[in-house]
Amino acid sequence: MIKILGIIIISLFLSISSYADTDGSIDLSKKNNVETKDCFEKINRGVFAFNQAINDVVFEPLAKGYRKLPSPVRTGTSNALSNLSILLTLPNNVLQGDLLLAGKNSLRFIINTTLGVVGIFDPASKVGLNEYENEDFGQTLGRWGFGEGCYIVLPVLGPSTLRDATGSIGNYIGGDAWYNVTVRNDTRYFSNFDYYASKGMGGVDFIAKNLGALDNLEENSIDFYASVRSLYLQDRRKRILNADEVIETFDDSDWEEIETQ
């Protein structure tokens, strides 16, 4: 495992040179136009097929059942998962130098965790703290100027890049407070199950929200693998640049909008 992580990190750092200007500065807008190489396409396609099989057997049936739950239950679950994600977003706000946003997100988390009953309700949005976007260590590396590296597909976890996969290591070295209190440290109140259950539920929630768009994409794509790769990379670049464009398939829309598709 250590050797694999070492290879990933080395590949990531080597990829920077292809994006850097001659004075050493990085222009994110220029990087956005650079094609990401699919260095491991044969392996990626195999993993993608495996993930699709898992999705068809496990996640999609769960997502369809989840969609049948009453709207308040779905909304409350989605709110609680979003509230947990702030614990990962906060350190990345700080690392990206956006201290004002870190402060707002801290207030959002405190209000929704207390008044919102562990995030089931979202009173923070009603007092103006509604400009929330998830941030992770992959996005932070992108903001710091690191190139994407090669595109990869991870088992179960799905599309990624060498940069994003490397960034996820930050979760396991103390960067994710939710991981710290559930898996990394033995606490009286939470267990490993709580962490992995929340991650699995997050995947079901995402698929349920985007089920119609994903099915439509698969039915109308000549190459579904290539379409997912393109949409994932567009979405990640949009998030790193903090652009306003919405990638439809990865839109975290309201339930009412999804159900009208």
C-alpha positions as CSV (number, residue, x, y, z in Angstrom):
1,M,0.0,0.0,0.0
2,I,2.8,2.4,0.9
3,K,4.5,1.8,-2.5
4,I,1.2,2.5,-4.3
5,L,0.7,5.7,-2.4
6,G,4.3,6.7,-3.2
7,I,3.7,6.1,-6.9
8,I,0.6,8.2,-6.8
9,I,2.3,11.1,-5.1
10,I,5.3,11.0,-7.4
11,S,3.0,10.9,-10.5
12,L,1.0,13.8,-9.1
13,F,4.0,16.0,-8.5
14,L,5.5,15.2,-11.9
15,S,2.2,16.3,-13.5
16,I,2.7,19.9,-12.3
17,S,5.3,20.7,-14.8
18,S,2.9,20.4,-17.7
19,Y,0.7,23.2,-16.1
20,A,3.2,25.6,-14.8
21,D,4.1,28.9,-16.5
22,T,7.7,29.8,-17.0
23,D,7.8,31.9,-13.9
24,G,6.5,29.1,-11.8
25,S,3.0,30.5,-11.4
26,I,-0.1,28.5,-12.2
27,D,-3.1,29.7,-14.3
28,L,-6.1,27.7,-13.4
29,S,-8.1,29.0,-16.4
30,K,-5.4,27.6,-18.7
31,K,-5.4,24.2,-16.9
32,N,-9.1,24.0,-17.5
33,N,-8.4,23.6,-21.2
34,V,-5.8,20.8,-20.8
35,E,-7.0,17.3,-21.6
36,T,-6.6,14.9,-18.8
37,K,-4.9,11.7,-19.8
38,D,-6.6,8.3,-19.3
39,C,-3.3,6.5,-18.7
40,F,-4.9,3.4,-17.3
41,E,-7.9,3.2,-19.6
42,K,-8.1,-0.6,-19.9
43,I,-7.9,-1.1,-16.1
44,N,-10.3,1.9,-15.6
45,R,-12.9,0.4,-17.9
46,G,-12.7,-2.9,-16.1
47,V,-13.2,-1.2,-12.7
48,F,-16.0,0.9,-14.2
49,A,-17.8,-2.3,-15.4
50,F,-17.4,-3.7,-11.9
51,N,-18.8,-0.6,-10.3
52,Q,-21.7,-0.6,-12.7
53,A,-22.5,-4.2,-11.6
54,I,-22.3,-3.2,-7.9
55,N,-24.5,-0.2,-8.7
56,D,-27.1,-2.3,-10.5
57,V,-27.3,-4.9,-7.8
58,V,-26.9,-2.8,-4.6
59,F,-27.0,1.0,-4.9
60,E,-29.6,1.6,-7.5
61,P,-32.2,-0.6,-5.8
62,L,-31.4,1.1,-2.5
63,A,-31.7,4.5,-4.2
64,K,-35.1,3.6,-5.7
65,G,-36.4,2.5,-2.4
66,Y,-35.0,5.6,-0.8
67,R,-36.9,7.8,-3.3
68,K,-40.1,6.2,-2.1
69,L,-39.6,7.5,1.5
70,P,-41.7,10.5,2.5
71,S,-40.2,13.8,1.3
72,P,-39.4,15.1,4.8
73,V,-37.4,12.0,5.6
74,R,-35.4,12.3,2.4
75,T,-34.8,16.0,2.9
76,G,-33.8,15.5,6.6
77,T,-31.4,12.8,5.7
78,S,-29.8,14.9,2.9
79,N,-29.6,17.8,5.3
80,A,-27.8,15.7,7.9
81,L,-25.3,14.4,5.4
82,S,-24.6,17.9,4.1
83,N,-24.1,19.1,7.7
84,L,-21.5,16.3,8.3
85,S,-19.7,17.3,5.1
86,I,-18.9,20.7,6.6
87,L,-16.4,18.9,8.9
88,L,-14.3,18.2,5.8
89,T,-15.0,21.5,4.1
90,L,-13.8,23.7,7.0
91,P,-10.1,22.7,7.0
92,N,-10.1,23.1,3.2
93,N,-11.6,26.6,3.4
94,V,-8.7,27.5,5.7
95,L,-6.1,25.8,3.5
96,Q,-7.4,27.7,0.5
97,G,-7.1,30.9,2.4
98,D,-10.8,31.7,2.6
99,L,-11.1,32.4,6.3
100,L,-14.3,34.4,5.9
101,L,-16.1,31.4,4.3
102,A,-14.6,29.1,7.0
103,G,-16.2,31.4,9.6
104,K,-19.6,31.3,7.9
105,N,-19.4,27.5,7.5
106,S,-18.5,27.1,11.2
107,L,-21.6,29.1,12.1
108,R,-23.6,27.1,9.7
109,F,-22.5,23.8,11.3
110,I,-23.0,25.1,14.9
111,I,-26.6,26.4,14.1
112,N,-27.7,23.3,12.2
113,T,-26.1,20.8,14.6
114,T,-27.9,22.5,17.6
115,L,-31.0,24.2,16.5
116,G,-31.3,21.9,13.4
117,V,-31.1,18.7,15.5
118,V,-27.8,17.3,14.2
119,G,-28.5,18.8,10.8
120,I,-31.8,17.2,10.0
121,F,-33.2,20.8,9.7
122,D,-31.5,23.7,8.0
123,P,-32.2,26.9,10.1
124,A,-28.8,28.3,9.1
125,S,-30.1,28.9,5.5
126,K,-33.0,30.9,6.9
127,V,-30.5,33.4,8.5
128,G,-28.5,33.9,5.4
129,L,-25.9,31.1,5.8
130,N,-26.9,29.3,2.6
131,E,-24.0,29.8,0.3
132,Y,-22.5,26.4,1.0
133,E,-20.3,24.4,-1.4
134,N,-18.4,21.2,-0.4
135,E,-14.6,21.4,-0.5
136,D,-12.2,18.5,-0.2
137,F,-8.4,18.1,-0.3
138,G,-8.4,17.3,-4.0
139,Q,-9.9,20.7,-4.6
140,T,-7.4,22.3,-2.3
141,L,-4.5,20.7,-4.2
142,G,-6.1,22.1,-7.4
143,R,-6.3,25.6,-6.0
144,W,-2.7,25.3,-5.0
145,G,-1.8,24.6,-8.6
146,F,-1.3,20.8,-8.7
147,G,-2.3,19.2,-12.0
148,E,-4.9,16.5,-12.2
149,G,-2.6,13.7,-13.2
150,C,-4.1,10.7,-14.9
151,Y,-7.8,9.9,-14.7
152,I,-8.5,6.8,-12.6
153,V,-11.6,4.9,-11.6
154,L,-11.6,3.6,-8.0
155,P,-13.5,0.4,-7.0
156,V,-16.9,1.3,-5.6
157,L,-15.8,5.0,-5.1
158,G,-15.9,5.7,-8.8
159,P,-14.3,8.4,-11.0
160,S,-11.2,10.2,-9.6
161,T,-7.8,11.5,-10.7
162,L,-4.4,11.0,-9.2
163,R,-4.6,14.4,-7.6
164,D,-8.0,13.7,-6.1
165,A,-7.0,10.3,-4.9
166,T,-3.9,11.7,-3.3
167,G,-6.0,14.5,-1.7
168,S,-8.2,11.9,-0.1
169,I,-5.3,10.7,2.0
170,G,-5.8,13.9,3.9
171,N,-8.9,12.3,5.4
172,Y,-6.8,9.6,7.0
173,I,-4.1,11.8,8.5
174,G,-6.4,13.9,10.6
175,G,-8.0,16.2,8.0
176,D,-11.6,14.9,8.4
177,A,-13.0,15.5,11.9
178,W,-15.8,13.0,11.3
179,Y,-13.3,10.3,10.4
180,N,-11.3,11.2,13.5
181,V,-14.1,10.7,15.9
182,T,-15.5,7.5,14.3
183,V,-12.6,5.4,12.8
184,R,-9.3,6.9,13.7
185,N,-10.0,7.3,17.5
186,D,-11.9,5.0,19.8
187,T,-14.7,7.2,21.2
188,R,-17.6,6.3,23.4
189,Y,-20.2,8.0,21.2
190,F,-19.3,6.9,17.6
191,S,-18.0,3.8,15.9
192,N,-16.5,2.8,12.6
193,F,-20.0,1.9,11.4
194,D,-21.2,5.4,11.8
195,Y,-18.6,6.7,9.4
196,Y,-19.0,4.1,6.7
197,A,-22.8,4.1,7.0
198,S,-22.8,7.9,6.4
199,K,-20.5,7.5,3.4
200,G,-22.7,4.7,2.0
201,M,-25.8,6.7,2.7
202,G,-24.3,9.7,0.9
203,G,-23.7,7.6,-2.2
204,V,-27.4,6.4,-2.1
205,D,-28.6,9.9,-1.6
206,F,-26.5,11.1,-4.6
207,I,-27.7,8.3,-6.9
208,A,-31.3,8.9,-5.8
209,K,-31.1,12.6,-6.6
210,N,-29.6,12.0,-10.0
211,L,-31.1,8.7,-11.0
212,G,-33.1,10.0,-13.9
213,A,-30.2,12.0,-15.4
214,L,-27.8,9.1,-15.0
215,D,-30.2,6.6,-16.6
216,N,-30.8,9.1,-19.5
217,L,-27.0,9.6,-19.9
218,E,-26.4,5.8,-20.1
219,E,-29.3,5.2,-22.6
220,N,-28.1,8.0,-24.9
221,S,-24.4,7.6,-24.7
222,I,-22.4,5.8,-27.4
223,D,-19.7,5.3,-24.7
224,F,-21.1,5.6,-21.2
225,Y,-17.6,5.3,-19.7
226,A,-16.3,8.2,-21.7
227,S,-19.4,10.3,-20.9
228,V,-19.0,9.8,-17.2
229,R,-15.3,10.6,-17.4
230,S,-16.0,13.8,-19.2
231,L,-18.7,15.0,-16.8
232,Y,-16.7,14.1,-13.8
233,L,-13.7,16.1,-15.0
234,Q,-15.9,19.1,-16.0
235,D,-17.5,19.1,-12.6
236,R,-14.2,18.9,-10.7
237,R,-12.7,21.8,-12.8
238,K,-15.9,23.8,-12.2
239,R,-15.6,23.3,-8.4
240,I,-11.9,24.2,-8.3
241,L,-12.5,27.4,-10.3
242,N,-15.6,28.1,-8.2
243,A,-17.5,28.6,-11.5
244,D,-21.2,29.0,-11.7
245,E,-21.9,26.5,-14.4
246,V,-24.0,23.5,-13.4
247,I,-23.1,20.0,-14.7
248,E,-26.6,18.5,-15.0
249,T,-25.8,14.9,-14.2
250,F,-24.0,15.9,-11.0
251,D,-26.5,18.6,-10.0
252,D,-27.4,18.3,-6.3
253,S,-30.8,19.7,-7.0
254,D,-33.9,19.8,-4.8
255,W,-36.1,16.6,-4.7
256,E,-39.0,18.4,-6.4
257,E,-36.8,19.2,-9.4
258,I,-35.4,15.7,-9.7
259,E,-38.8,14.1,-9.6
260,T,-40.1,16.2,-12.5
261,Q,-37.6,14.6,-14.9
